[in-house]
Amino acid sequence: MSTSFGWSLEYGQGLIEFYRQTVHTRSYSDEEGEVAQLVADKMKELDFDQAYIDPAGNVVGRVGSGPKIIHFDSHMDTVQVNDPDAWKADPFGAELVDGMIYGRGSVDMKGGLSASVYAAALAKRTGLLEGKTVYVTGSVCEEYCDGVCLEHFYRDSGVRPDLCVICEPSDNVITLGHTGKVQARIKTHGVSAHGSAPEKGINAVYEMAEIITRVDQLNKKLQTTPGAGTIALSHISCVTASLNAVPSECEIYLDRRLRLGESVAQVKEELDALVAGKRASWEPGTLRHTSWTGTELVYEPAHEPWKIAEDAPLTQACNAAYEAVFGYAPQSYDFWDFGTNAVVPVSMGVATIGFGPGEYKLAHMTNERCDPKKVEDACRFYTQLIGLL
């Protein structure tokens, strides 16, 4: 393996110690303040040219001042731990067990965050920044609001990158894209009546029952259609005057995942068909969160699937960086079956690719864990890539 660009055993040890500190620091969505300060302090310690926390609560670090702008993004937030007693190790202990670091966020995605921070610092230290500016962000609330954090960062900073690397876990496999997503609410509209005279009303839940059947049928159709995505009902609720009354409104929340070749426009037609002939309507599944700094985050979940070309300059640079670090050319590429913050730079026309340590199938799971060697290798890859771009 290549040891160029100033990599040393001591530097790797410092990286892993920082990585374990980030895992040790709990940072549920909308509660990222403590880890944000930890990352900002580390950027300053590593001699970043600029390091600050922006109004939305994102950590922003910069090295270099050249015209080519390269952006590495990792989210700081994690899902919650609801079963700590079921873990093999303390979910916030960042313990090394059987060669793996255990903890919430060890995969999703504090390894990529730590590796990108140390890579940018190493690139500065070893003179790889001529003509380049590298931004590293630790972003907020990605688990609920894909990309909204980057909308705030780009708008508030005025930064428009030329290239973007999303450091989500890919087990250190170059990842060319991910599925799209549309989330929507369907509401049925009934007429309230006393429970002793239900015939005098219209039960909104009964109105919804056929729509739910249609959702299930649509998903089964998609599953038998080559190249199609999925649709799932993820939440249901109703409005009723009391437990003695006919519900006047029922709502379901739908999660539709899009594969390459599908489109947001297609999903809108599917939603129209789901409510056709019923006392029902659909609307975008807009979500609202408040970041740890008090900034309102408004998420509109409607994203096309995307894939960067295998012959794109950024992909080819990643191939070269990969071979320099691992000693052989990439054997394959990956394609995430989940959404990421990439939706924003991609929508801006920015060349975007994915690469990060950790097996993404372990994300959000009990006993989430990652091989620290893969965090070191990701850092080396990012550093090589900066040097090649």
N, C-alpha and C positions, 0 to 999 in steps of 0.2 A: 504494500500500500504506500501511496505517496505520503511523504512527511514534509512536503514543501510548505511555503508560506508561513514559516515560523512556528509551526505546531510543536508543542512539547508536552511531555508527560505532566509537568507541573500545570500547564495551561488546561489540559484536560481534567485534571483533578479539581481545579478551581471551577470549571464549568459544571462538573457533576455536583459539587458542593452547593453551588447556586441553584441548580436544578432541584436538589432535595429541599432547599429552603423554600422554593416556590410551592412544591407539593405540600410541605409542612404548613404553609400559610393558606388557610381556608379562604376560598374566593367564589362563593356561590354567585349566580347571576344577580346583578344589582347590589352586590356586597364586595366589590373588588378593591376597595380603597387600600387595604393593608398591603395586598400583593402589588398594587400599582406603585405604592411608595417604595417597596422593596426593589422593584425593577428599575424605577427612576434612579434610586440611589446607586444601584449597581452600574447603570449606564454612566453616571458621573464618575464613579470609581474607576471605570475602564476608559476614561478619557474621551467619551463622546464629545463632539463639538457642541451638541445641544441635547438637552434632556429635560422634558417637562411633562406635566399632566394637563391635557387639554380640557376645555369646558365640559365635554361629555364624559370625562373620566378616563379616556384612553391615555396610555403612556406613549410618548413620542420621543424617539431618539434619532439623532442625525449625525453622520460622519461624512466628511467631504463636502465640496461645494461646486462640483462640476456640472455641466449642462445635462448629462444623462442621469435620469432619476430612476433609481432602483428601489422598490418597496418590498420589504418582508413583513408579512402580517401574521400574528398569532392572537387568538383570543385568550384572555385571562380567566374568564368565568368558567365554572364547572357546574354540572348538575349536582343535586344534593345526594347525601348519603342517608338512606333511611333504614339501613340494616347493618349498623357497625358491628354487631355481635357475630354476623355471618362471615366477616372478613378473616382471612388468614393472618393479617397483620393490621395494625392500627391504620385506618384509612387516611389519617393525617400524620402518620409517623414517618413517612418516607423511608421505611426500613428496607434494607437490602436483604432479601430472602431468596436463597437458591439462585443468586446471580441476577435477580430482578428487583427493581425498586417498586414497592407497592404504594398505592395511594390514589385518592381521587385527584384526577388531573394529570397523573403520571403519563398517560397516553394522550388524553384530550384536554389541553395540549401543551402542557408546561415544558415538555421536552423540546418541542419545536421553538417555543418562545425563548427558552434559555439558550439553545443552540444559535438562534439568529442574533441574539444580543452579543454573544461571544464572537460570532463570526464577523460582525461588523467592526467590533473593536480590533480583532486580529487583522482585518483588511486594512484598517488605518495604521496599525502598528508596523505592518510589513510593506507599506507603500503601494497598495493596490488601488488607490482611489483617484488616480489622475483622470480628469475629465468626468468624474462621477460624483453623484450624491447618493448616499444610501440612507433610506429611512427604515427604521424598525419600529413597529407598533405592537403594543400589547393592548388589545381592544376589548370592549365591554359588551356584555349581554348578547353574545353571538348565539347562545343556546336558544334564545327566544326570538331574536331579531336579526337574522342573517343580513350582514352588510350595513345595517343602519349606522353602526359605529363608524364605519369608513366613510359613509356619506358626510357625517359630522366632521371627521378628520380632514377630508379633502376640502370641504367648504370652509372650515375655520382656518386652515393653514394656507389655503391657496395652492397646495401641492397637487400636481397632476403627473403621476409617474409615467415613465416610458415602459417599464416592465414591472410585473408584480409576481412575487412568489408567495403562495399560501402555504403555511408551514403545518397544515393539518396532518394528522398521522396517516402515513401511507406505507409503513414498514420500510422506509427509505427506498421506495420504488417511485420513479418519476410518474406523476399522475397528470393526465392530459385534460381532465374535465370532470364534470359531475352532472347528475340528473337535475332537471328543473322541478319546480314546485308551484302549485296553486293551492291556496287554502281559502275556503269560503264557508259562509254561514247560510243555511237554508232555514227559513222560518215559515211555519204554517199558521194561519190565522183562523181562529175559531170564534165561537160565541159562548160566553159564560152562561151557565144555568145551574140551578141547585142540583145537588147530587140525587135528590129524590125524584127529579123530573128531567133526566138527561135528554129526553127527546125534544125538549124546548131549546136546547143549545146545539152547538156544533163542536165536537171534541177535537181540539187541535192535535192531540196526540194520535188519535185515529187517522186524521188527515196525514200525519207524518208517516204512519205505518207503511203505506204503499210506497212512499218515497224511499224509505229505508230499504225496502225490498228492491227497488230500482237501483239503489246504490250497490247492493250486494250483487245484483245481476250484472251491472256494469263492470264491477271488479272481476267477476268470473269471465266476462267477455274479454277484458283486457289481458287476463292471464293466459288466454288461449290465442291471443293475437301476437305474432312474432314482433319483437321490438317495442311492445307497448309497456306502459308503466302500470301503476296501481292506483286505487282509490280506497280510502279507509274512513269510516266514521269514527272520530276520536272523542266526541263529547256530545251529550244530549241533555236537555233541560226543558222544563215547561213553566209557564206562568199560570197560576190558578188563584182564585180569590181565597180559597181555603181547601182543606182536605175533604170538604163536603160539596165541592163545586166542580163543574166541568172545566177543564183547562181551556183558557182563551188563546194561548200561544204555545207553540213548541218550537225548539231550535236545536238543530244539529250542526256540528262543525266537521267539515270534510277536509281531508289531506290527500291531495292528488299529486303523485310523483310522475314526472315526464321523462321519458327516454329520448335519446336523439331521434329526430324525425317527428316528434310530437311538438305541439305549440300551445301557448297560452290561449290563442284564439280558438283552438279545437276544444279546450276544456270549457270555455265559456259556452260553446254550443252544447256540450254534455250537460252543463248545469241547467241550461234552458230546458233541455229534454227531461231532466229529473223533476222539475216543478210543473211541467206542462199538464194542464187539466186539473190541477189541484189549487186549493186556496192557499197558495204559497208563493214565496219570492226568495231570491238569493241575493247575497251581497258579498263583496270581498271580505276575507277574514282578517281585517285590520286588527293588529295587536298594539297595545300601548304599554310601555314600561317607563319607569323613572330610574335613571342611572344613579349610581351612588353619589354623584355630585349634584343631583336634583334636576338634571336635564331630561326633558321629555323625549322619549324615543318612540317614533311612530313607524310601525313596520307594515308594509303592504306586500303580502306574500304572493307574488306572481312573477316567476322567473323562468326564462327559457333554459333548456339544457344547453351546455356548451362543451366544446372540445377544441383545444389548440391543435394545429396540424403537426404531424410528425416531422415534417421538413421545415417548420417555422424556425427562424433564427434562435429564439429562446429555447426551443426544444433541443436544437443541435448544440447549443452552449451547455445545456444540462447534460446531454450525452457525454460531452467532452469532460465536464467536471466529474461526472460519475466515474468515467474510466480512469481519470487521474487519481481518484480516491480509492476505488476498489480494485483497480488493476485489470479490469475487463469491461467491455461495453455492456450497456443495459441489456438484459436478456428479454425483457418485456416491459410494457407500460401498464399502468392501472387507470381505472376510471371510477371515481367515488359514486356510491349509490345513495349519497346524502348531500345536503346543501352546505355551502360554506360562505364566508365573506367574499369569495370570488365574484359573487353576483354583481357587486358594484363596479370593480375595475373592468370586468368583462362588458358590462353595459356601457361603459365609457369608451370602449374600443381599445383598452389597454391589453397588451399581450400578457397573459396570465397562465401560470402553471402551478402544480402542486408537488410538494415533497416534504416529508416530515417523519420523525422517528415514531415507532410504536405501531402495534397492530390495531387498526381502527375497529376491528370487531370486539376488542376488549374495552372500548370506550363506553362509559356509562354503566359498566358492569360491576358487580361485586368482585373484589380482588383484581381491580384494574391494576396493571403492572407493565413495566417496560424495562428492557435491557439497557442499562446506562451506556454500554458500548455503542449502541445505535444513536444515542444522543450525541456522543463524541463524533461519530461518523457523519451525522447530519451537519454538525458545525463545520467540519472539514469540507463537506460538499458545498455548503453555502459560501465559505471563504473562497474556494476554487472558482465557484460560479461568478462571484464578484470580480475576481481577477480576469475572467474570460470575457465578461460583458463589455 
